[in-house]
Amino acid sequence: CAAAALLWVGLLSLPSCSTRNAEPQTAIPRSGVPVAIATVAEKTVPVEVRAIGNVEAYSTVSVRAQVAGKVAQVLFKEGQDVKKGDLLFTLDSVPYRATVQQLEANLARDEAQLENARAQADRYTKLFQDGVVSKEQYDTSRTNADALAASVRADKAAIERARIDVDYCSIFSPMDGRTGSLLVDPGNVVKANETDLVVINQIHPIYASFSVPEQYLLEIKKYRAAGPLKVEAAIPNDERPPTQGLLTFVDNAVDTTTGMIRLKATFQNADGRLWPGLFVNVVCKLTSRPKAVVVPSQAVQTGQSGQYVFVVKQDLTAESRPVVPGNAVGGETVIEKGLEPGETVVTDGQLRLAPGMKVEVKASRGE
């Protein structure tokens, strides 16, 4: 019985021993929590405004015929670059040339009648002076000559207008640009000032349009008054450097529904990288800020009480420090308040940290 009692007591004591032995397994390693660190730096950083922009043609023209007629020729290919004055289309000009010939015949008839009327008016003038004809006959001859003279002038104006219509049968490019899809084919009949023949976009130079929150407007106006503001446009997934341009337009009103102000930057686009309708990442550089305190952006954490960083003290313990972050530039965040240059902050491993815990440095940056 005594042996059984001892055995029973021994079995009862086993779970408690197992529990006590399991507790050290969840304890923090004596060597500390492995973390990556970086040194708080002081440097000159650019003050920038970032946005997503949309590329727009510098100017767009829908080419239309100024006279009605049948398309005779198309003298370019879709998507071709054209120069101002290049011949794009010809219309059938036969009806308009026939009109010119008819009007020229009318002019010749009226000029002949005018010549006869003037000769008759001169005779009646002499006869009136000799008292042979009445003043009424004299006035009639002069009026007839003047009326025919007016008819001749009208004929000349009609001929000039008809010749312009003949010229309108040749349609030229109004600007340098790139043609889009051909909207008519030879043989199609087009209406005057109604039918679009082709759309031309000017892409040298070109615009990038973007909107920023209204709180940036005062700074943009301030720095723009001091000189041109540089703008960069980067195409997503393009490994080449961003295209450089200048801010050239600030809209005259803030959009009251969104609180955004619309801006435009102009790019020379000599290499043709920017294309109308393309989305780009836009960076507008306002100024440079010297002696700014910066840390890697991944060092800044967000908690219930706001944003903070873990600072590694000299005894390798972690301190939670509230900070006021500013702009983020190139993977680094400006710290307006809370850190001093030379301090060390944790950039990776924060999830396992708590204030006062020991750390073990696995990687460092900025030293």
Buried (B, 14 or more C-beta within 10 A) or exposed (E): EEEEEEEEEEEEEEEEEEEEEEEEEEEEEEEBBBBBBBBBBEBEBBBBBBBEBBBBBBBBBEBBBEBBBBBBEBBBEEEEBBEEEBEBBBBBBEBBBEBBEEBBEBBEEBBEBBEEBBEBBEEBBEBBEEEEBEEEEBEBBBEBBBBBBEBBEBBBEBBEEBBEBBEBBBBBBBBBBBBBEBBBEEEEEBEEEEBEBBBBBBBBBBBBBBBBEBEBBEBBEEBBEEEEBBBBBBBEEEEEEBBEBBBBEBBEEBEEEEEBBBBBBBBEBEEEBBBBEBEBBBBBBBEEBEEBBBBBBBBBBEEEEEBBBBBBEEEBBBBBBEBEBBBBBEEBBBBEEBBEBEBBBBBBBBEEBEEEBBBEBEEBBBE
